[in-house]
Amino acid sequence: MIKNFFRKENGSITLFVLIAMLFFLFVVFAMFMRSSNSNMAQTSEIDQIKEEYEESVNNIDQIYNETLIANLSSLLKPGDYVNYTYDAVEDGYSLSSTYSGYSSNQTINQSEELLQWQILSVNSDGTVDLISTSPTNESVYFQGALGYNNGVLLLNDICEKLYSNSNLGIEARSINIEDIEKQLNNEANEAINNFTSTVKYAEANTYSGSNSNYPSLYTQENGSGIDTTEIKTDGINVNDNGYTGPTTQTSNVATDLTVTQTYYYFQNMQASYFKDNDGTTSKIRDLLFNTNTSYWLASRSVNSTPTSASFNLNYIDTSSLTANIMFNSNLDNSNNTAGYYHLRPIISLNIEQIQPCTGTADGTNETIEHMHQIKE
């Protein structure tokens, strides 16, 4: 009977029935595709949620560290005291004249008085720089091409040996000019960029003949051009050691010597040049420049004069930032007296190594009685 229903008398399928069957198949196919697309969309959504979850899990440490650093940074301020104790060194640091350029051998001992330490900067990378509250009692001589070549390396090496803490894994170094520059504001940076001796800061000048001598290290430094018109840009900067150990190399001579001006001078360093200036004074300025003791910066500089270039080691002269001439490109070193200044060690540690002190009633930690602690 059913078979007969779908056929005419001659046995063929009616047009109506055929259309009905096609419509039925279309509805079934559409339902299948809708279900399939829904499943695919759901799978894609699940995968996206899974990726976001995994990303969140992977970022938990980063989020935690950023939150911790932000919280600790709010409790640690420039000028705060931190209770840092360095290893005792009894035999001092032996410095041969072969490396210092000075006429005599030297022994540099730890300061007679235990150095106190204050926060110089809290850095965005989660580290804190501590600087000794005052320069050391001990000082060191440098002179000549050897003083230029080895000065930065030796200053860092002396501070590392005398003021590190091996149990805490903390290595001391000498303060350098970058430690000061990163505390300065746009006003100070503009003054630096506009400084002019014979040549403006960061500009080049060329010497020839008898005026083209240079300390051996200068071939490695950015801004140098030895018998070439191309200025070196892939070398070391003024704060880099240059050698893996002290050298006995002295100087060379070029046919043409091109130097880049890196020396600048600040007399009576202004408080307004510092980022944390409050309009009348600066904690950082006072910490760096109100010492009444001159001390080395582990940084070199070059100054162009009309007839020659001077190669220097920088230092702080109580309230001024200046430099001591080590070597002249014309070999006239009659005025190049040996520099004899003190040391100013710096240490860097992870912010998580510091246990903040609640401090005084106003929340400051600028006295020795209220100092932050370093975790063992």
Buried (B, 14 or more C-beta within 10 A) or exposed (E): EEEEEBEEEEEEEEEEEEEEEEEEEEEEEEEEEEEEEEEEEEEEEEEEEEEEEEEEEEEEEEEEEEEEBEEBBEBBBBBBBBBBEBBEEEEBBEBEBEBBBBEEEBEBBBBEEEBBBBBBBBBEEBBBBBBBBBBBBBBBBBBBBBBBBBBBBBBBBBBBBBBBBEEBEBBBBBBBBBBBBEBBEEEBEEBBEEBEBEBBBEEBBBBEEEBBBBBBBBBBBBBBBBEEEEBBEEBBBBBBBBBEEBBEBBBBBBEBBBBBBBBBBBEEBBBBBBBBBEEEEBBBBEBBBEBEBBBBBBBBBBBBBEEBBBBBBBBBBEBBBBBBBBBBBBBEBEEBEBBBBBBBBBBBBBBBBBBBBEBEEEEBBBEEEBBBEBEE
